[in-house]
């Protein structure tokens, strides 16, 4: 099983979109960019899969695109860590990272 990780695109002034600014938005190309695919272990709960994708796309011990089981879909020197407002999709379900936990997102 895999998780797809999408980061919110930047606004004209260089800030990341935040779900409370104008959203919430559906998972679409206008507001989000696919940055990674993360391999997940069999038998994980939905929460464990979300937590694993989140942790493995954060800079902890190294740049996250060097983490095992992560395929980076960006170019250049990398990307920021996954944070509030970003989306993790598992199968046909998607969830937005919130300050505390996750909220479901419409998948087109």
MIZA-472470 format. One record per residue (C-alpha): residue in one letter; x, y, z. Coordinates in steps of 0.25 Angstrom, whole numbers, padded with zeros to 4 digits, always signed. Last residue first. Layout:
BEGIN
AXYZ;...
END
This chain:
BEGIN
X-0049+0057-0029;X-0044+0054-0014;X-0052+0063-0004;X-0043+0064+0009;X-0045+0057+0022;X-0039+0064+0035;X-0026+0060+0042;X-0020+0062+0056;X-0017+0074+0064;X-0012+0086+0056;X-0018+0079+0044;X-0012+0071+0033;X-0023+0069+0022;X-0028+0055+0019;X-0030+0047+0007;X-0038+0035+0004;X-0038+0027-0010;X-0025+0019-0007;X-0018+0026+0004;X-0016+0041+0001;X-0008+0051+0010;X-0011+0066+0009;X-0004+0078+0014;X-0011+0089+0022;X-0003+0088+0034;X+0011+0082+0031;X+0019+0073+0022;X+0034+0077+0022;X+0039+0087+0012;X+0044+0082-0002;X+0056+0077-0009;X+0069+0083-0015;X+0064+0083-0030;X+0052+0075-0034;X+0040+0069-0027;X+0034+0055-0028;X+0041+0049-0016;X+0039+0034-0014;X+0040+0030+0000;X+0042+0016+0005;X+0054+0019+0013;X+0056+0033+0016;X+0065+0042+0006;X+0054+0051+0002;X+0052+0054+0017;X+0065+0062+0018;X+0072+0056+0030;X+0070+0052+0044;X+0056+0059+0045;X+0052+0067+0033;X+0038+0062+0031;X+0032+0054+0019;X+0034+0041+0027;X+0027+0046+0039;X+0014+0050+0031;X+0014+0037+0023;X+0016+0029+0036;X+0005+0037+0043;X-0005+0035+0032;X-0002+0020+0031;X-0003+0018+0046;X-0017+0026+0046;X-0022+0017+0035;X-0018+0004+0043;X-0005-0003+0038;X-0006-0017+0034;X+0003-0017+0022;X+0014-0006+0023;X+0014+0007+0015;X+0022+0011+0004;X+0022+0027+0003;X+0019+0034-0010;X+0024+0049-0010;X+0022+0063-0014;X+0009+0063-0021;X+0005+0078-0022;X-0007+0085-0017;X-0016+0097-0019;X-0019+0097-0034;X-0015+0083-0036;X-0027+0078-0028;X-0030+0072-0014;X-0043+0079-0011;X-0041+0093-0004;X-0044+0097+0010;X-0042+0107+0008;X-0039+0122+0008;X-0029+0125+0019;X-0033+0114+0029;X-0028+0102+0020;X-0014+0109+0019;X-0008+0113+0006;X+0007+0113+0007;X+0013+0127+0007;X+0021+0133-0005;X+0013+0146-0007;X+0006+0140-0019;X+0001+0128-0011;X+0009+0115-0010;X+0004+0102-0013;X-0001+0093-0002;X+0007+0080-0001;X+0002+0067-0006;X+0007+0053+0000;X+0002+0040-0007;X+0001+0028+0002;X+0005+0014-0003;X+0000+0000+0000;
END
